[in-house]
């Protein structure tokens, strides 16, 4: 790397190649961002389903099990949100 620019295998060292590489990295980050949202939506849907099961369940032991499951899923959602590698808040203006 020379002056903050990358020298490519073909010897080209210019802004176009740099912009291309930046775009590739940006696309990768956005792909993971969409995947993160998808994963979170699955967890949130499961939480909603557990809420419905909880309301219908008359037995205390089953209700406690459902509450434990919900607590675990909420903890997973929090860990995903606060993970240092979470890059979901990427905007197009950040390039």
MMTF fields as JSON, N, C-alpha, C and O atoms, coordinates in Angstrom:
{
  "mmtfVersion": "1.0.0",
  "mmtfProducer": "UNKNOWN",
  "numBonds": 379,
  "numAtoms": 380,
  "numGroups": 95,
  "numChains": 1,
  "numModels": 1,
  "chainsPerModel": [1],
  "groupsPerChain": [95],
  "chainIdList": ["A"],
  "bondAtomList": [4, 2, 8, 6, 12, 10, 16, 14, 20, 18, 24, 22, 28, 26, 32, 30, 36, 34, 40, 38, 44, 42, 48, 46, 52, 50, 56, 54, 60, 58, 64, 62, 68, 66, 72, 70, 76, 74, 80, 78, 84, 82, 88, 86, 92, 90, 96, 94, 100, 98, 104, 102, 108, 106, 112, 110, 116, 114, 120, 118, 124, 122, 128, 126, 132, 130, 136, 134, 140, 138, 144, 142, 148, 146, 152, 150, 156, 154, 160, 158, 164, 162, 168, 166, 172, 170, 176, 174, 180, 178, 184, 182, 188, 186, 192, 190, 196, 194, 200, 198, 204, 202, 208, 206, 212, 210, 216, 214, 220, 218, 224, 222, 228, 226, 232, 230, 236, 234, 240, 238, 244, 242, 248, 246, 252, 250, 256, 254, 260, 258, 264, 262, 268, 266, 272, 270, 276, 274, 280, 278, 284, 282, 288, 286, 292, 290, 296, 294, 300, 298, 304, 302, 308, 306, 312, 310, 316, 314, 320, 318, 324, 322, 328, 326, 332, 330, 336, 334, 340, 338, 344, 342, 348, 346, 352, 350, 356, 354, 360, 358, 364, 362, 368, 366, 372, 370, 376, 374],
  "bondOrderList": [1, 1, 1, 1, 1, 1, 1, 1, 1, 1, 1, 1, 1, 1, 1, 1, 1, 1, 1, 1, 1, 1, 1, 1, 1, 1, 1, 1, 1, 1, 1, 1, 1, 1, 1, 1, 1, 1, 1, 1, 1, 1, 1, 1, 1, 1, 1, 1, 1, 1, 1, 1, 1, 1, 1, 1, 1, 1, 1, 1, 1, 1, 1, 1, 1, 1, 1, 1, 1, 1, 1, 1, 1, 1, 1, 1, 1, 1, 1, 1, 1, 1, 1, 1, 1, 1, 1, 1, 1, 1, 1, 1, 1, 1],
  "groupList": [{"groupName": "UNK", "atomNameList": ["N", "CA", "C", "O"], "elementList": ["N", "C", "C", "O"], "formalChargeList": [0, 0, 0, 0], "bondAtomList": [1, 0, 2, 1, 3, 2], "bondOrderList": [1, 1, 2], "singleLetterCode": "X", "chemCompType": "L-PEPTIDE LINKING"}],
  "groupTypeList": [0, 0, 0, 0, 0, 0, 0, 0, 0, 0, 0, 0, 0, 0, 0, 0, 0, 0, 0, 0, 0, 0, 0, 0, 0, 0, 0, 0, 0, 0, 0, 0, 0, 0, 0, 0, 0, 0, 0, 0, 0, 0, 0, 0, 0, 0, 0, 0, 0, 0, 0, 0, 0, 0, 0, 0, 0, 0, 0, 0, 0, 0, 0, 0, 0, 0, 0, 0, 0, 0, 0, 0, 0, 0, 0, 0, 0, 0, 0, 0, 0, 0, 0, 0, 0, 0, 0, 0, 0, 0, 0, 0, 0, 0, 0],
  "groupIdList": [1, 2, 3, 4, 5, 6, 7, 8, 9, 10, 11, 12, 13, 14, 15, 16, 17, 18, 19, 20, 21, 22, 23, 24, 25, 26, 27, 28, 29, 30, 31, 32, 33, 34, 35, 36, 37, 38, 39, 40, 41, 42, 43, 44, 45, 46, 47, 48, 49, 50, 51, 52, 53, 54, 55, 56, 57, 58, 59, 60, 61, 62, 63, 64, 65, 66, 67, 68, 69, 70, 71, 72, 73, 74, 75, 76, 77, 78, 79, 80, 81, 82, 83, 84, 85, 86, 87, 88, 89, 90, 91, 92, 93, 94, 95],
  "secStructList": [7, 5, 6, 6, 5, 7, 7, 7, 6, 6, 1, 7, 7, 1, 2, 2, 2, 2, 2, 2, 2, 2, 2, 2, 2, 2, 2, 2, 2, 2, 2, 2, 2, 2, 2, 2, 2, 2, 2, 2, 2, 2, 2, 2, 2, 2, 2, 2, 2, 2, 2, 2, 2, 2, 2, 2, 7, 7, 7, 2, 2, 2, 2, 2, 2, 2, 2, 2, 2, 2, 2, 2, 2, 2, 2, 2, 2, 2, 2, 2, 2, 2, 7, 6, 6, 7, 7, 6, 6, 7, 7, 4, 4, 4, 7],
  "xCoordList": [0.858, 0.0, 0.9, 1.855, 0.584, 1.418, 0.538, -0.415, 0.82, 0.022, -1.459, -2.326, -1.739, -3.126, -3.856, -5.058, -3.16, -3.781, -3.226, -2.117, -4.007, -3.613, -3.011, -3.545, -1.904, -1.319, -1.896, -1.74, -2.555, -3.211, -2.267, -1.249, -2.627, -1.759, -1.388, -0.299, -2.27, -1.991, -1.205, -0.979, -0.799, 0.02, -0.768, -0.183, -2.082, -2.899, -3.011, -3.344, -2.74, -2.832, -3.557, -2.925, -4.876, -5.622, -6.909, -7.258, -7.605, -8.831, -9.959, -10.808, -9.975, -11.046, -10.969, -11.987, -9.777, -9.612, -9.917, -10.526, -9.499, -9.791, -11.287, -11.796, -11.992, -13.448, -14.124, -15.09, -13.6, -14.147, -14.016, -14.976, -12.852, -12.634, -13.534, -14.059, -13.7, -14.567, -16.009, -16.721, -16.434, -17.782, -17.995, -19.065, -16.972, -17.07, -17.239, -18.077, -16.435, -16.534, -17.895, -18.486, -18.398, -19.694, -20.82, -21.728, -20.747, -21.755, -21.753, -22.809, -20.572, -20.456, -21.096, -21.846, -20.798, -21.369, -22.889, -23.574, -23.423, -24.875, -25.525, -26.611, -24.854, -25.377, -25.511, -26.518, -24.49, -24.552, -25.592, -26.226, -25.778, -26.783, -28.179, -28.973, -28.478, -29.781, -29.96, -31.05, -28.901, -28.968, -29.245, -30.031, -28.617, -28.857, -30.302, -30.897, -30.865, -32.279, -33.18, -34.153, -32.839, -33.618, -33.554, -34.577, -32.343, -32.178, -32.97, -33.634, -32.891, -33.634, -35.135, -35.853, -35.61, -37.056, -37.519, -38.625, -36.693, -37.049, -37.167, -38.103, -36.217, -36.249, -37.463, -38.133, -37.74, -38.894, -40.211, -41.136, -40.294, -41.499, -41.668, -42.783, -40.557, -40.618, -41.063, -41.828, -40.586, -41.033, -42.539, -43.226, -43.049, -44.491, -45.268, -46.307, -44.749, -45.391, -45.386, -46.375, -44.285, -44.206, -45.169, -45.731, -45.359, -46.343, -47.739, -48.47, -48.102, -49.424, -49.545, -50.581, -48.465, -48.486, -48.621, -49.337, -47.927, -47.951, -49.37, -49.823, -50.058, -51.419, -52.393, -53.335, -52.162, -53.064, -52.737, -53.57, -51.554, -51.085, -51.582, -51.277, -52.349, -52.881, -51.908, -52.049, -50.942, -50.074, -48.853, -48.177, -48.601, -47.515, -46.15, -45.33, -45.901, -44.574, -44.297, -43.165, -45.299, -45.12, -44.934, -44.148, -45.661, -45.515, -44.104, -43.521, -43.557, -42.182, -41.179, -40.218, -41.4, -40.509, -40.573, -39.546, -41.771, -41.94, -41.254, -40.595, -41.406, -40.744, -39.221, -38.547, -38.684, -37.235, -36.781, -35.74, -37.566, -37.237, -37.238, -36.356, -38.246, -38.331, -37.137, -36.585, -36.747, -35.586, -34.318, -33.525, -34.134, -32.955, -32.966, -31.946, -34.109, -34.187, -33.98, -33.345, -34.508, -34.274, -32.79, -32.265, -32.114, -30.679, -29.904, -28.956, -30.309, -29.652, -29.845, -28.896, -31.057, -31.306, -30.423, -29.873, -30.291, -29.457, -27.986, -27.292, -27.515, -26.124, -25.853, -24.793, -26.804, -26.653, -26.562, -25.7, -27.452, -27.496, -26.211, -25.705, -25.685, -24.545, -23.195, -22.167, -23.188, -21.923, -21.014, -21.487, -19.713, -18.804, -18.682, -18.321, -18.977, -18.893, -20.222, -20.323, -21.234, -22.531, -22.406, -22.12, -22.625, -22.472, -23.787, -23.801, -24.883, -26.188, -26.556, -27.43, -25.925, -26.281, -25.439, -25.073, -25.138, -24.358, -25.302, -26.413, -24.861, -25.669, -24.87, -23.642, -25.562, -24.862, -23.97, -22.986, -24.287, -23.478, -22.157, -21.335, -21.926, -20.707, -19.538, -18.456, -19.706, -18.585, -17.655, -16.61],
  "yCoordList": [-1.17, 0.0, 1.227, 1.319, 2.139, 3.314, 4.548, 4.677, 5.447, 6.66, 6.361, 7.109, 5.255, 4.918, 4.309, 4.058, 4.062, 3.444, 2.038, 1.733, 1.195, -0.191, -0.364, 0.15, -1.085, -1.444, -2.801, -3.771, -2.874, -4.102, -4.944, -4.458, -6.225, -7.186, -6.729, -7.036, -6.009, -5.578, -4.261, -3.701, -3.783, -2.578, -1.29, -0.21, -1.381, -0.167, 0.342, -0.414, 1.585, 2.206, 3.53, 4.574, 3.482, 4.715, 4.756, 3.789, 5.858, 6.036, 5.119, 4.74, 4.757, 3.89, 2.516, 1.967, 1.968, 0.666, 0.771, -0.131, 1.864, 2.069, 2.145, 1.559, 2.87, 3.001, 1.646, 1.31, 0.881, -0.452, -1.331, -1.99, -1.341, -2.143, -1.679, -2.494, -0.374, 0.175, -0.275, -0.608, -0.282, -0.729, -2.202, -2.595, -3.023, -4.443, -4.653, -5.442, -3.941, -4.054, -3.569, -4.159, -2.503, -1.935, -2.934, -3.104, -3.584, -4.589, -5.748, -6.257, -6.165, -7.246, -6.835, -7.606, -5.621, -5.13, -5.055, -5.422, -4.585, -4.489, -5.861, -6.047, -6.826, -8.195, -8.746, -9.365, -8.516, -8.975, -8.189, -8.731, -6.927, -6.114, -6.688, -6.813, -7.039, -7.607, -8.964, -9.278, -9.766, -11.061, -10.871, -11.62, -9.886, -9.613, -9.255, -9.711, -8.438, -8.072, -9.291, -9.451, -10.144, -11.372, -12.261, -12.754, -12.459, -13.284, -12.717, -13.454, -11.409, -10.773, -10.945, -11.173, -10.837, -10.973, -12.393, -12.575, -13.396, -14.767, -14.909, -15.53, -14.332, -14.395, -13.648, -14.124, -12.479, -11.695, -12.422, -12.371, -13.098, -13.883, -15.028, -15.334, -15.652, -16.727, -16.189, -16.843, -14.998, -14.376, -14.118, -14.355, -13.638, -13.41, -14.714, -14.758, -15.769, -17.075, -17.569, -18.13, -17.361, -17.767, -16.958, -17.481, -15.677, -14.859, -15.468, -15.544, -15.9, -16.503, -17.82, -18.11, -18.619, -19.881, -19.634, -20.352, -18.615, -18.286, -17.939, -18.378, -17.145, -16.735, -17.913, -17.926, -18.899, -20.046, -21.135, -22.0, -21.097, -22.179, -22.015, -21.014, -22.996, -22.881, -23.375, -23.016, -24.182, -24.824, -23.956, -23.452, -23.801, -22.936, -23.398, -22.576, -24.701, -25.192, -24.897, -24.574, -25.001, -24.69, -23.183, -22.75, -22.409, -20.946, -20.524, -19.633, -21.167, -20.848, -21.223, -20.492, -22.344, -22.775, -21.772, -21.414, -21.331, -20.347, -19.035, -18.417, -18.611, -17.369, -17.492, -16.536, -18.654, -18.874, -18.81, -18.23, -19.406, -19.363, -17.928, -17.523, -17.166, -15.761, -14.958, -14.122, -15.212, -14.511, -14.8, -13.897, -16.064, -16.442, -15.74, -15.201, -15.746, -15.105, -13.594, -13.0, -12.974, -11.532, -11.251, -10.256, -12.124, -11.964, -12.103, -11.358, -13.05, -13.22, -11.961, -11.49, -11.415, -10.184, -9.044, -8.284, -8.93, -7.872, -8.067, -7.104, -9.311, -9.587, -9.285, -8.763, -9.611, -9.294, -7.783, -7.284, -7.072, -5.608, -4.952, -4.021, -5.432, -4.774, -5.387, -4.965, -6.375, -7.021, -6.014, -5.24, -6.005, -5.016, -5.12, -4.142, -6.284, -6.446, -6.229, -6.45, -5.803, -5.515, -4.24, -3.167, -4.375, -3.226, -2.906, -2.491, -3.1, -2.896, -1.439, -1.138, -0.548, 0.87, 1.572, 2.737, 0.866, 1.427, 2.232, 1.791, 3.404, 4.206, 4.46, 4.386, 4.76, 5.022, 6.246, 6.342, 7.175, 8.368, 8.122, 9.034, 6.902, 6.644, 6.238, 5.982, 6.169, 5.804, 6.979, 6.93],
  "zCoordList": [0.0, 0.0, 0.0, 0.772, -0.858, -1.039, -0.937, -1.706, -0.026, 0.173, 0.391, -0.06, 1.09, 1.367, 0.19, 0.279, -0.914, -2.083, -2.258, -1.819, -2.9, -3.08, -4.469, -5.453, -4.544, -5.839, -6.22, -5.479, -7.357, -7.777, -8.628, -9.12, -8.792, -9.499, -10.904, -11.389, -11.551, -12.914, -12.96, -14.033, -11.799, -11.753, -11.71, -11.632, -11.76, -11.746, -10.318, -9.405, -10.134, -8.817, -9.017, -9.18, -9.005, -9.252, -8.451, -7.774, -8.525, -7.743, -8.192, -7.386, -9.479, -9.963, -9.312, -8.892, -9.23, -8.583, -7.094, -6.519, -6.471, -5.058, -4.81, -3.854, -5.675, -5.545, -5.749, -5.065, -6.697, -6.95, -5.707, -5.308, -5.108, -3.9, -2.75, -1.991, -2.637, -1.594, -1.827, -0.88, -3.085, -3.428, -3.121, -2.655, -3.381, -3.058, -1.559, -1.123, -0.776, 0.684, 1.153, 2.058, 0.55, 0.919, 0.643, 1.457, -0.509, -0.852, 0.118, 0.492, 0.523, 1.498, 2.823, 3.422, 3.276, 4.535, 4.458, 5.413, 3.336, 3.195, 3.184, 3.732, 2.554, 2.544, 3.955, 4.298, 4.766, 6.152, 6.927, 7.833, 6.59, 7.267, 7.025, 7.957, 5.756, 5.439, 6.116, 6.595, 6.158, 6.823, 8.303, 8.883, 8.925, 10.339, 10.604, 11.58, 9.73, 9.895, 9.752, 10.488, 8.795, 8.58, 9.822, 10.295, 10.344, 11.543, 12.721, 13.451, 12.89, 13.988, 13.813, 14.787, 12.586, 12.361, 12.69, 13.2, 12.408, 12.776, 14.295, 14.797, 15.015, 16.474, 17.019, 17.935, 16.451, 16.917, 16.635, 17.445, 15.485, 15.182, 16.18, 16.603, 16.549, 17.538, 18.894, 19.603, 19.255, 20.509, 20.486, 21.48, 19.361, 19.231, 19.389, 20.048, 18.775, 18.885, 20.336, 20.807, 21.03, 22.433, 23.299, 24.261, 22.958, 23.687, 23.581, 24.57, 22.375, 22.167, 22.929, 23.527, 22.899, 23.641, 25.141, 25.84, 25.619, 27.042, 27.495, 28.551, 26.679, 27.039, 27.068, 27.86, 26.202, 26.117, 27.136, 27.409, 27.687, 28.542, 29.982, 30.631, 30.486, 31.845, 32.927, 34.096, 32.548, 33.543, 33.854, 32.957, 35.129, 35.596, 35.099, 34.691, 35.129, 34.715, 33.245, 32.885, 32.404, 30.978, 30.772, 29.929, 31.547, 31.443, 31.84, 31.222, 32.876, 33.294, 32.202, 31.96, 31.553, 30.463, 29.301, 28.725, 28.971, 27.889, 28.265, 27.429, 29.512, 29.949, 29.846, 29.464, 30.181, 30.087, 28.626, 28.316, 27.741, 26.315, 25.799, 25.041, 26.226, 25.799, 26.326, 25.611, 27.56, 28.125, 27.327, 27.059, 26.95, 26.169, 24.815, 24.386, 24.145, 22.826, 22.92, 22.049, 23.962, 24.145, 24.359, 23.859, 25.101, 25.332, 24.016, 23.768, 23.185, 21.874, 21.028, 20.401, 21.004, 20.245, 20.743, 19.946, 22.046, 22.619, 22.246, 21.917, 22.297, 21.939, 20.468, 20.123, 19.609, 18.18, 17.996, 17.272, 18.654, 18.51, 19.008, 18.382, 20.126, 20.752, 20.398, 20.926, 19.513, 19.143, 18.449, 17.617, 18.772, 18.178, 16.657, 16.002, 16.09, 14.635, 13.93, 12.723, 14.659, 14.05, 13.23, 13.761, 11.929, 11.034, 10.338, 9.18, 11.044, 10.43, 10.22, 9.407, 10.92, 10.784, 9.73, 9.889, 8.669, 7.561, 6.678, 6.382, 6.262, 5.352, 4.091, 4.104, 3.0, 1.745, 1.837, 1.104, 2.712, 2.869, 3.565, 3.655, 4.067, 4.827, 3.96, 4.489, 2.665, 1.826, 1.811, 1.163]
}
